Amino acid sequence: MALKPAPEPASAPAAREVVNDFSITVATINGTGSQTSNLTILRALFRMGIPVSGKNIFPSNIQGLPTWYTIRVNKHGFLARRDEHEIVIAMNPATVHDDMNKVVPGGVFLYADHIRPQGLREDVIAYSMPVNRLARESGAPPRLRDYVANMVYVGVLAYLLGIDLEAIRAALDFHFRGKAKAVELNDSVVRAAFRWAEEHLEKRDPYRVAPMEATQGLILSDGNTAAALGALFGGVQFVSWYPITPSTDLAETLEHYLRRYRVRPDGKHTFAVIQAEDELAAINMAIGAGWAGLRAMTATSGPGLSLMTEAIGLAYYAEVPVVVWDVQRVGPSTGLPTRTQQGDILFIHFASHGDTEHILLFPANINEAFEFGWRAFDIAERLQAPVFVMSDLDLGMNHWMGQPFAYPDQDMDRGKVLWEEDLERWEQEKGVPWGRYLDVDGDGIPYRTVMGNRRPGASYFTRGTGHDEYARYTEDPEVWHRMVHRIKKKYRLGRKYLPRPVEDGPGTEVGIIAYGTTDAAMPEARYLLEHKGIATDYLRIRALPFHDEVGDFLARHRAVYVVEANRDGQMAMLLRMHYPQWATRIHSVARTDGLPLTATFIADSIAGQEG
Amino acid sequence: MARTNAIGLTKADYKGAPTTLCQGCGHNSILSQIIAALFEMNVRPEDVVKFSGIGCSSKAPTYMLSRSFGFNGLHGRMPALATGALVADITLKGIGMSGDGDTASIGMGHFKHVLRRNLPLVYIVANNGVYGLTKGQFAPTAEKGLTLKRHGTNPYMPVDVCMEALAGGATFVARSFAGDPKQLKALIKAAFHHNGLAVIDVVSPCVTFNNEPSAHYSYGWARDHEAPLHRLDFIPPEEEILLDKPMEPGERRVIRLHDGSVVVLEQVDRDYDPTDRFAAMRALEESYRREVLLTGLLYIETEGRENLFQVLNLPEDKPLNRMTQEELRPAASVLEEINAKDMFHGADVRVNGR
């Protein structure tokens, strides 16, 4: 999505305008409905054709604690989070001073007049807004007054920045699904605030927006919605889940769409969604369903996966297809439930006691969240294995620009499943009696039957205990050795079914490896590095186990920086383990503070290590 | 030649791998009665799916019905595993084998929740009050005061699986004894025809670790203290009810199940109404005071409660796991509609007026 920035003019005009290149942060109180206002600003800017991103920094709380929403406006399409805040809108008395201190020198501090900051900074341009008065005069019933109060800053900001009121109207229409009364009320508050600002504020700051065409044909969505839609078009049949932030809306949105699009004319459902009693049940139900031939999934986050770990080992060893979405949050322990991290990589790759190495997919944007949403079922059923889709809170719960979702370009791959009529043919063809764990094709993938297949000889007994090719219990050392190595072969050869890495770069000696949402900061980070004289190649990992391209990339570069949002550099550790011959050229650029990585951090870290 | 049933199968067609349980283990008797019940009811083994957790009880499904699919899952998670699987083909009948530790300790949560959901499943708890595979620790169902060789005397109150089932809203709750094959078989048959979750808590003595005559889960104590609520008979839907001898009113209760089959209960020493949940709880409470092993059909709810498949509104004409891409993947036009209506769109020439 990133556009190549135009070279900066050699001499800037004296009264420098800053157009389409700044960050707006709104400081509010959780539970006051400010999300509607923030999304309205985001959508209006997007509708004006300007590249935007929105990050909700919210507390683990229902109501009353501070929350921030940051919108980045960037004409080049650089949309990662930044540490700098050019415009801060203060609506929360509890944080007003901290919020004022966040503003960059020369930036804008826009505050509700009733929160009365003690002593305004001299180096910021401050405006106050009569929020309560305008809300009162809006004619909104008292119970809605807090909500419409948040529309006041939308209107004032629209005046200061030049946000198109028609674009705001379109955003409100979309948000309230055309409910005329709600649209009118909110729109009237926005317009009243705009008029008030027009009459009372003298614009003294350099920031403004101007229409572009950079978002034409694009949509805005959050990753959880994209994932849910992907699963819908993947033909998901069974969803068992337990509520946990930040994965909850994935399951809820999926159920919403299943009820809309997967009910037959006779009213019967072609799916089942069960809110389980805990994550233990959620994963065991999904494994039962996957075993029985359903496209089964669950969605959870780190703490849920900790509980699911025993069952993951069962699915691995009993060879049961199941899809697990891990919308990662900050761990260990309860950690920071409403903040983001890429901290589950090593844990999930090796989840379970004994030897395992699971399949992980890393969506980096809403389009991949959708695509991996359907593709994960094909992979799970083809390889008869659990597949983990490693999203995170940043992707899952924030709004991202993307292409409209693309319909699957491949038929559903149900893998090697034998029904009644297939079995006889199979046995004639292969010349052996069917056995659940027989590797007749040499790819490590056996054929499976599922319950309901009534043909004599189709049934077998599944167990997590030692079993032979015919699924019979055994403790024979030779058989155990043979079986776990056959499974390993299945994973090694099965890599061809996984999304390959994406590469970009001129072919230099410095490489960067990233995965998932850190990709969002990469165009800007590489741009900054280029300005420091460091040209980089870039490889984005989209799946584990590694494709051969990853090793080739390491081989081709003098130094490779592995960028990730965790403390220990988990992917870097995995790479060093898999490619010991290149271990010394692998450098970690890792950080976890609960927030998405900034391009500046990445560029500075790499430049620092490059010396 | 071996006797065949109405669908031409012999009892051998219902057998599994040779048992590896201890000789005399109550669980083997339970397996025999499941096999006998299915044979007599002319159920095709292919129409049954077996589930279990971990423990001696959970090894048992291997030793019956080798023509049925089966899944021996994780400790305590059988109800969840069975829930997910059974949704895939609602024409199959599930049998879950669990034990005292599997159900009343590590799996208590799932047990209570599968009751709430009323999953059509015959849920058998092979209950011997002791952990066998780990060699003789107290199970949560062990009576207070039980003394075991290596673990001293149990200081804690027992979990009563039937009481938990009643409190959890189960629609079929029975208790039986592995040493009472006739009653156990009739209960298994009734459970098989029940339209929802059927719990049968079976006192199934462990001859190796908990069979001292004073122990409540021993053959000796159970035999001496068994107090059946009634004599039970199960009559499948296709058979006419023939009353073999005239009885006084109140001496016999006839309970009709959803599919037309009938459970006939003959009074033993007093009239007992198994459709009264409160009476069932009181009967259990009294059995604790009288120190007897109360057996029989404690509670049954034949109508008014939907089973899980009905709640989920699953099709009856085609199992979910036989559905094809045409039925599962919405058309491209659906995605176009979602893209157009549910997503917010970027630059719009009209809005920008350019």
Interface residues (C-beta under 8 A of the other chain):
Chain A: R43 F46 R47 M48 G49 D164 E166 A167 A170 A171 F174 P211 M212 E213 A214 T215 Q216 G217 L218 I219 L220 S221 L229 L232 F233 G234 G235 V236 Q237 F238 S240 Y257 Y261 R262 V263 R264 D266 G267 K268 H269 T270 F271 A272 I274 A276 E277 D278 L280 A281 A282 N284 M285 A286 I287 G288 A289 G290 W291 A292 G293 L294 R295 A296 E310 A311 L314 M401 P404 F405 Y407 P408 D411 M412 W419 T449 V450 M451 G452 N453 R454 P456 S459 Y460 F461 T462 R463 G464 T465 R472 Y473
Chain B: A17 R44 E46 D47 V49 K50 F51 P61 T62 S66 R67 S68 F69 G70 F71 N72 G73 L74 G76 R77 P79 A80 L81 A82 T83 G84 A85 L86 V87 A88 D89 T91 L92 G109 H110 K112 H113 R117 L312 N313 L314 P315 E316 P319 L320 N321 R322 M323 Q325 E327 L328 R329 P330 A332 V334 L335 I338 N339 M343 F344 H345 G346 A347 D348 V351 N352 R354
